[in-house]
Amino acid sequence: MTGVLIVLATVLVQVMLVNRAPLPGGVTPDLVVLAVIGVAMARGPAAGAMIGFGAGLLADVMPPTAHLLGQYAFVLAVVGYLAGRGLGGSAVTTVMACVILAPLLAAGLGGLISDPRVTVATLTDQVPLTIAYTLLLSPIVMWLSSRTMRPGYAT
């Protein structure tokens, strides 16, 4: 229940505050990915996939949305599962790998379904900045998950 509340609050903060912040490059950090990673690392792969799918659907229907319903849900479900499995071994490498994977997977999925917003400029300009901004905030998730996580990953 706590994980659901964390992700719900994060989606609301993302939509109401972070997406409106005028950061250089016109992109913002993705707090929802960080919340899903943190919950998945604490709860395991099955819970991570479910919480990622729910958070993605919630983010998909929150305005302003310009992509297909379920696109972000798929991305966050995959990221939640991989974070719950301990993708990189340690908490640091897991968070870094998932933060890098999420926007690349979203852009790749957008390219597969012929999303007109996915261009070479998106991949060279916006995706690296999103990854950089999100990685700047990732130590918070690593610190919080290390405080609540049991030794080793839940299976």
C-alpha positions as CSV (number, residue, x, y, z in Angstrom):
1,M,0.0,0.0,0.0
2,T,2.9,2.4,0.8
3,G,4.4,1.8,-2.7
4,V,1.0,2.7,-4.3
5,L,0.9,5.9,-2.3
6,I,4.5,6.8,-3.2
7,V,3.9,6.3,-6.9
8,L,0.6,8.2,-6.8
9,A,2.1,11.1,-5.1
10,T,5.0,11.1,-7.5
11,V,2.8,11.1,-10.5
12,L,0.9,14.1,-9.2
13,V,4.1,16.0,-8.3
14,Q,5.5,15.2,-11.8
15,V,2.4,16.5,-13.6
16,M,1.7,19.5,-11.4
17,L,5.2,20.8,-10.6
18,V,8.1,19.2,-12.4
19,N,6.6,19.2,-15.9
20,R,6.1,23.0,-15.5
21,A,9.7,23.7,-14.4
22,P,11.6,25.7,-17.0
23,L,14.8,23.7,-17.1
24,P,17.5,24.1,-19.8
25,G,16.8,22.0,-22.9
26,G,13.1,21.9,-22.5
27,V,13.0,18.5,-20.8
28,T,12.4,17.5,-17.2
29,P,13.5,14.7,-14.9
30,D,11.3,11.6,-14.8
31,L,10.3,11.2,-11.1
32,V,7.8,8.5,-11.9
33,V,10.6,6.2,-13.2
34,L,12.6,6.8,-10.0
35,A,9.6,6.0,-7.9
36,V,8.8,2.8,-9.8
37,I,12.5,1.8,-9.5
38,G,12.6,2.4,-5.8
39,V,9.3,0.5,-5.1
40,A,10.4,-2.3,-7.3
41,M,13.8,-2.7,-5.6
42,A,12.0,-2.9,-2.3
43,R,9.2,-5.2,-3.3
44,G,10.5,-7.5,-6.0
45,P,9.9,-8.0,-9.8
46,A,6.2,-9.0,-9.7
47,A,5.2,-6.0,-7.6
48,G,7.6,-3.8,-9.6
49,A,5.9,-4.8,-12.9
50,M,2.4,-4.2,-11.4
51,I,3.2,-0.9,-9.8
52,G,5.1,0.2,-13.0
53,F,2.1,-0.7,-15.1
54,G,-0.3,1.1,-12.9
55,A,1.9,4.2,-12.6
56,G,2.3,4.1,-16.4
57,L,-1.4,4.0,-17.0
58,L,-1.9,6.8,-14.6
59,A,0.8,8.9,-16.3
60,D,-0.7,8.0,-19.7
61,V,-4.1,9.5,-18.9
62,M,-2.8,12.6,-17.1
63,P,-2.9,15.7,-19.3
64,P,-1.1,16.8,-21.4
65,T,-0.6,13.4,-23.1
66,A,0.4,13.1,-26.7
67,H,1.1,9.4,-27.0
68,L,-0.9,6.2,-27.2
69,L,-2.6,4.9,-24.0
70,G,-0.5,2.1,-22.6
71,Q,2.8,3.1,-24.2
72,Y,4.3,4.5,-20.9
73,A,2.6,1.7,-18.9
74,F,4.5,-0.9,-21.0
75,V,7.8,0.9,-20.5
76,L,7.3,1.3,-16.7
77,A,6.2,-2.3,-16.3
78,V,9.4,-3.5,-18.0
79,V,11.5,-1.1,-15.9
80,G,9.8,-2.1,-12.7
81,Y,10.3,-5.8,-13.4
82,L,14.0,-5.3,-14.2
83,A,14.6,-3.1,-11.2
84,G,12.9,-5.7,-9.0
85,R,15.2,-8.4,-10.4
86,G,18.2,-6.3,-9.6
87,L,19.2,-5.6,-13.2
88,G,22.7,-4.4,-12.4
89,G,23.6,-6.4,-9.3
90,S,24.0,-3.6,-6.8
91,A,21.5,-0.8,-6.0
92,V,23.6,1.9,-7.8
93,T,24.0,0.0,-11.0
94,T,20.3,-1.1,-11.0
95,V,19.1,2.5,-10.7
96,M,21.5,3.8,-13.3
97,A,20.7,1.0,-15.8
98,C,16.9,1.5,-15.3
99,V,17.1,5.3,-15.6
100,I,19.1,4.9,-18.9
101,L,16.8,2.2,-20.2
102,A,13.5,3.9,-19.6
103,P,13.7,6.8,-22.0
104,L,15.5,4.7,-24.6
105,L,12.8,2.0,-24.4
106,A,10.1,4.7,-24.6
107,A,11.7,6.2,-27.7
108,G,12.2,2.8,-29.3
109,L,8.6,1.9,-28.7
110,G,7.5,5.2,-30.1
111,G,9.6,4.6,-33.2
112,L,8.1,1.1,-33.6
113,I,4.5,2.5,-33.6
114,S,5.4,5.4,-35.9
115,D,5.1,8.2,-33.3
116,P,5.8,11.4,-35.2
117,R,7.5,13.0,-32.2
118,V,10.3,10.4,-32.2
119,T,13.0,11.7,-34.5
120,V,16.8,11.7,-34.6
121,A,16.7,15.1,-32.8
122,T,14.7,13.5,-30.0
123,L,17.3,10.8,-29.6
124,T,20.2,13.1,-29.7
125,D,18.9,16.2,-27.8
126,Q,16.0,15.3,-25.5
127,V,16.7,11.7,-24.4
128,P,20.3,12.4,-23.1
129,L,19.1,15.5,-21.1
130,T,16.2,13.5,-19.6
131,I,18.6,10.8,-18.6
132,A,21.0,13.3,-17.1
133,Y,18.4,15.2,-15.1
134,T,16.9,11.9,-13.8
135,L,20.3,10.6,-12.9
136,L,21.0,13.8,-10.9
137,L,17.9,13.0,-8.7
138,S,18.6,9.2,-8.5
139,P,20.8,9.4,-5.3
140,I,17.6,10.2,-3.4
141,V,16.0,6.9,-4.6
142,M,19.2,4.9,-3.8
143,W,19.3,6.4,-0.3
144,L,15.7,5.8,0.4
145,S,15.7,2.3,-1.0
146,S,18.8,1.3,0.9
147,R,17.0,2.4,4.1
148,T,13.9,0.3,3.5
149,M,15.4,-2.7,1.5
150,R,16.3,-6.0,3.0
151,P,19.7,-7.4,2.3
152,G,19.5,-8.7,-1.3
153,Y,16.6,-8.3,-3.7
154,A,13.2,-9.7,-2.9
155,T,12.2,-12.6,-5.2
